[in-house]
Amino acid sequence: MNDLFDAGDSVPSWVASPAMHPAELVNRTVHFAEAAREGRLRALDAIVAVEAEVLAYVRHLGDMAATRDAEVTRSAEGKVAADPTGTSARAARLVEPRTGNQRGAILRFIVEGNGSTDFEIARDLRILPNSVRPRRGELTDGGYVVDSGRTRRHRGSDWVVWEATDEARAWYARTLKESA
């Protein structure tokens, strides 16, 4: 980038400072174009400055994406790590649902309803479908819910009916006893 400036020129500090918002990036680009049009900045310098701003912004977006990816894939309570030891995976699967969370509410709904589809769970409990599927998956992985082999039709599609296992019914009985 330095070779685009006149010999001996250093890259101005404003070239390397990234815009952190798309609107700010556009404003800075317009600023450089206006400075070049008014003769306050050489056209080539304006192009270099805009290019540096865009590259810095793209790097910033990449860093933000990497940070989000690290957050999503890190081990967290209630989830199994990407490469769990046998005991960690077993412990995560055996964590009992709590009545105050979505997993507990979904399990209670399935036990009380003698089986339910993801559609029914989302509709009746007013939980987003994208939240129902992972929670029900955790219940399946934990041995609380199984595919009944039956389906129900909703909105023109067949949906799997999930039913409670003996472990789920035992959890439900303990939960009722604790709340009494």
Secondary structure, DSSP 8 states (H G I E B T S, - for coil): -GGGS-TT----GGGSS--SSHHHHHHHHHHHHHHHHTTSS-HHHHHHHHHHHHHHHHHHHHHHHHHHHHHHHS--TTS--SS--HHHHHHHHH----TTSHHHHHHHHHHHTTSB-HHHHHHHHT--HHHHHHHHHHHHHTTSEEEEEEEEEETTEEEEEEEE-HHHHHHHHHHHHHH-
